[in-house]
Amino acid sequence: VTYPNGGNPMLPSTGSLCFTETHLIALLEGKQTPGYELLEHTFEKEDAHIWNDDNFEIFVDPFLSRSDYIHFIVNPRGDVFDQRCLIKRVPDPKAADPSETITKIVQDASYNSGASVPVVKDEDGWAAVFQLPYTAFGLEAPPLGQVWGLNVCHTNRENKELSQWQATPGTRGFHQPQLFGALRFGQKAEGLQGSISMPYLGGGENRIVAQVYSPAEEASVTWTATLTDASGSTVSRATGKLEAPEGASRHELRFRAPFNLRGRCRIAVEL
């Protein structure tokens, strides 16, 4: 749909999604009038002004936080800009009452996702293949069965048309993660299955409960718990193995968090 009115685009876009053992992959294609020369510029270094070109954008909200998300842009040259964004409440500098707050988007352009985005151009359009590694989201394997937030957008400079998969009307433009669509990673029904739950995160020793189902025989399962701070740096990491008997079993995984940890953080647990 078009932004901001949610109508039908005059020049349509299409997209496809899949995932591998190492990457989330999105193929986005946009149409142009035959003979239109795509708008593209060369930048000496990664620059947000890439948005002024013809471009595709992807917004990924891992773990469906609705506030902490990764923003990717690519132009027809294949130049990529990526940043980490966080929506937070901050004191209103114009208010007399210091308790009054406003919504602010904190953007970290120094973030490097390691994504590669090859592009293909022809007479009536162009396409980009976003290859986003799970390491960009603090993971080492696909998050099977999880639901993430997602939106994809196309800026068509030929007719100054902005289009989106999920509409985000309002004054904040595309940066509205509460309005992103939902992306569910598939999961095979057969074979070893597992789920993880954690009541809370605190300083000192933490316990995570892992439910494992092995359909046919005893299985040896490796687990990893990685705690990162707001900058994405690893604060602590624990690994281990558990022996899961045939059928369903419950296990406790333990790791430690420093007592002096402050601010936002993320815990990623993998089986």
DODO-85272 format. One line per 2 residues: number of its first residue (from 1); their letters; for each residue x negated, y negated, z of C-alpha. Coordinates in nm, 3 decimals. Last residue first. Layout:
residues N
NUM	A	X/Y/Z; ...
***
This chain:
residues 271
271	LE	-1.923/2.505/2.210; -1.969/2.128/2.204
269	VA	-1.919/1.857/2.464; -1.954/1.488/2.378
267	IR	-1.941/1.240/2.666; -1.916/0.873/2.578
265	CR	-2.008/0.561/2.774; -1.872/0.215/2.842
263	GR	-2.022/0.006/3.118; -2.250/0.109/3.402
261	LN	-2.462/0.417/3.477; -2.643/0.377/3.811
259	FP	-2.517/0.707/3.956; -2.678/0.902/3.674
257	AR	-2.461/1.175/3.514; -2.525/1.543/3.578
255	FR	-2.406/1.850/3.389; -2.198/2.156/3.468
253	LE	-1.999/2.394/3.250; -1.728/2.605/3.415
251	HR	-1.580/2.903/3.231; -1.235/3.052/3.171
249	SA	-1.170/3.368/2.968; -0.925/3.491/2.703
247	GE	-0.972/3.818/2.517; -1.297/4.014/2.480
245	PA	-1.549/3.889/2.733; -1.717/3.547/2.702
243	EL	-2.081/3.529/2.807; -2.194/3.173/2.865
241	KG	-2.502/2.990/2.746; -2.656/2.660/2.845
239	TA	-2.729/2.301/2.749; -2.740/1.969/2.934
237	RS	-2.802/1.615/2.812; -2.835/1.283/2.986
235	VT	-2.844/0.914/2.893; -2.866/0.949/2.515
233	SG	-2.863/0.610/2.345; -2.546/0.514/2.154
231	SA	-2.561/0.149/2.261; -2.258/0.190/2.489
229	DT	-2.420/0.481/2.673; -2.448/0.844/2.565
227	LT	-2.376/1.166/2.759; -2.442/1.495/2.578
225	AT	-2.298/1.831/2.689; -2.410/2.141/2.496
223	WT	-2.270/2.494/2.498; -2.394/2.824/2.354
221	VS	-2.148/3.114/2.344; -2.234/3.484/2.365
219	AE	-1.933/3.689/2.263; -1.773/4.008/2.396
217	EA	-1.559/4.179/2.136; -1.246/4.159/1.921
215	PS	-1.041/3.843/1.963; -1.278/3.621/2.166
213	YV	-1.084/3.338/2.332; -1.273/3.074/2.528
211	QA	-1.138/2.814/2.772; -1.411/2.572/2.877
209	VI	-1.373/2.366/3.195; -1.616/2.079/3.248
207	RN	-1.776/1.997/3.580; -1.974/1.687/3.666
205	EG	-2.266/1.653/3.907; -2.375/1.302/3.998
203	GG	-2.192/0.987/3.893; -1.841/1.038/3.760
201	LY	-1.651/1.153/3.454; -1.296/1.278/3.498
199	PM	-1.071/1.585/3.461; -1.264/1.747/3.174
197	SI	-1.108/1.990/2.930; -1.261/2.197/2.651
195	SG	-1.111/2.443/2.403; -1.247/2.753/2.236
193	QL	-1.184/3.000/1.956; -1.387/3.294/1.825
191	GE	-1.257/3.447/1.504; -0.931/3.404/1.317
189	AK	-0.715/3.091/1.314; -0.963/2.878/1.123
187	QG	-0.956/2.515/1.225; -0.866/2.203/1.037
185	FR	-0.973/1.854/1.140; -0.677/1.626/1.196
183	LA	-0.689/1.270/1.061; -0.436/1.023/1.200
181	GF	-0.357/0.684/1.043; -0.492/0.356/1.172
179	LQ	-0.250/0.110/1.337; -0.410/0.104/1.685
177	PQ	-0.744/0.069/1.504; -0.660/-0.285/1.388
175	HF	-0.964/-0.424/1.207; -0.817/-0.440/0.854
173	GR	-0.685/-0.793/0.897; -0.664/-0.937/1.248
171	TG	-0.382/-1.184/1.168; -0.110/-0.927/1.116
169	PT	-0.028/-0.634/0.892; -0.235/-0.316/0.911
167	AQ	-0.085/-0.084/0.647; -0.216/0.273/0.632
165	WQ	-0.386/0.394/0.312; -0.487/0.039/0.226
163	SL	-0.484/-0.208/-0.064; -0.632/-0.553/-0.117
161	EK	-0.567/-0.716/-0.454; -0.767/-1.011/-0.585
159	NE	-0.670/-0.915/-0.944; -1.013/-0.806/-1.069
157	RN	-1.164/-0.832/-0.721; -1.009/-0.502/-0.611
155	TH	-1.077/-0.445/-0.241; -0.989/-0.087/-0.152
153	CV	-0.913/0.042/0.199; -0.932/0.368/0.394
151	NL	-0.804/0.421/0.747; -0.876/0.686/1.004
149	GW	-0.814/0.773/1.370; -0.934/1.116/1.483
147	VQ	-0.747/1.432/1.581; -0.948/1.735/1.691
145	GL	-0.891/2.094/1.571; -1.254/2.153/1.481
143	PP	-1.486/1.866/1.568; -1.749/1.954/1.301
141	AE	-2.099/2.009/1.445; -2.385/1.800/1.583
139	LG	-2.184/1.515/1.730; -2.262/1.158/1.842
137	FA	-2.037/0.991/1.583; -2.307/0.916/1.324
135	TY	-2.447/1.264/1.404; -2.133/1.401/1.239
133	PL	-2.278/1.287/0.907; -2.061/1.067/0.681
131	QF	-2.081/1.141/0.309; -1.862/0.876/0.143
129	VA	-1.818/0.961/-0.227; -1.738/0.645/-0.423
127	AW	-1.537/0.612/-0.743; -1.505/0.361/-1.025
125	GD	-1.249/0.240/-1.273; -1.133/0.204/-1.632
123	ED	-1.454/0.218/-1.835; -1.656/0.443/-1.603
121	KV	-1.844/0.410/-1.275; -1.968/0.674/-1.028
119	VP	-2.088/0.602/-0.674; -2.313/0.780/-0.423
117	VS	-2.241/0.698/-0.057; -2.499/0.817/0.197
115	AG	-2.436/0.780/0.569; -2.724/0.763/0.820
113	SN	-2.494/0.585/1.063; -2.722/0.291/1.143
111	YS	-2.589/0.039/1.399; -2.766/-0.297/1.384
109	AD	-2.436/-0.450/1.265; -2.285/-0.417/1.614
107	QV	-1.945/-0.587/1.604; -1.752/-0.689/1.917
105	IK	-1.389/-0.756/1.825; -1.222/-0.984/2.079
103	TI	-0.878/-0.977/2.240; -0.805/-1.263/2.480
101	TE	-0.808/-1.292/2.857; -0.659/-1.505/3.133
99	SP	-0.819/-1.440/3.473; -1.045/-1.745/3.438
97	DA	-0.737/-1.973/3.460; -0.813/-2.299/3.279
95	AK	-0.792/-2.121/2.944; -0.996/-2.221/2.640
93	PD	-1.281/-1.974/2.699; -1.029/-1.685/2.732
91	PV	-1.203/-1.417/2.937; -1.270/-1.095/2.737
89	RK	-1.050/-0.800/2.641; -1.214/-0.542/2.419
87	IL	-1.212/-0.408/2.064; -1.536/-0.231/1.979
85	CR	-1.693/-0.205/1.636; -1.994/-0.009/1.513
83	QD	-2.135/-0.122/1.182; -2.202/0.007/0.834
81	FV	-2.295/-0.163/0.505; -2.372/0.052/0.202
79	DG	-2.510/-0.038/-0.142; -2.384/0.209/-0.404
77	RP	-2.398/-0.048/-0.682; -2.018/-0.042/-0.705
75	NV	-1.991/-0.171/-0.345; -1.974/0.034/-0.024
73	IF	-1.830/-0.056/0.317; -1.826/0.151/0.641
71	HI	-1.672/0.062/0.979; -1.714/0.283/1.288
69	YD	-1.460/0.275/1.572; -1.408/0.210/1.943
67	SR	-1.062/0.069/2.029; -0.785/0.313/1.934
65	SL	-0.982/0.588/2.120; -0.875/0.851/1.867
63	FP	-1.167/1.092/1.926; -1.366/0.927/1.646
61	DV	-1.207/0.609/1.508; -1.328/0.600/1.147
59	FI	-1.268/0.296/0.925; -1.352/0.341/0.558
57	EF	-1.398/0.060/0.309; -1.417/0.054/-0.070
55	ND	-1.560/-0.238/-0.260; -1.545/-0.493/-0.540
53	DN	-1.784/-0.754/-0.412; -1.720/-1.010/-0.137
51	WI	-1.732/-0.730/0.122; -2.104/-0.686/0.049
49	HA	-2.131/-1.004/0.253; -2.175/-0.770/0.553
47	DE	-2.544/-0.736/0.458; -2.792/-0.448/0.447
45	KE	-3.114/-0.594/0.308; -3.231/-0.758/-0.011
43	FT	-2.873/-0.770/-0.137; -2.787/-0.708/-0.501
41	HE	-2.442/-0.815/-0.611; -2.139/-0.640/-0.755
39	LL	-1.817/-0.751/-0.924; -1.701/-0.480/-1.162
37	EY	-1.686/-0.587/-1.525; -1.334/-0.534/-1.657
35	GP	-1.345/-0.367/-1.999; -1.067/-0.121/-1.931
33	TQ	-0.840/-0.269/-1.658; -0.945/-0.132/-1.323
31	KG	-0.855/0.178/-1.123; -0.996/0.286/-0.789
29	EL	-1.122/0.623/-0.664; -1.216/0.728/-0.310
27	LA	-1.379/1.063/-0.225; -1.417/1.114/0.149
25	IL	-1.659/1.359/0.312; -1.705/1.434/0.683
23	HT	-2.047/1.593/0.713; -2.258/1.873/0.868
21	ET	-2.066/2.201/0.860; -1.848/2.064/0.584
19	FC	-1.544/1.838/0.574; -1.276/1.740/0.326
17	LS	-1.089/1.429/0.221; -0.939/1.300/-0.104
15	GT	-0.847/0.950/-0.217; -0.651/0.757/-0.475
13	SP	-0.627/0.390/-0.570; -0.365/0.215/-0.781
11	LM	-0.388/-0.112/-0.977; -0.063/-0.305/-0.930
9	PN	-0.051/-0.187/-0.568; 0.294/-0.107/-0.424
7	GG	0.398/-0.325/-0.132; 0.285/-0.325/0.232
5	NP	0.289/-0.705/0.271; -0.064/-0.763/0.405
3	YT	-0.229/-0.582/0.236; -0.107/-0.360/-0.046
1	V	0.000/0.000/0.000
***
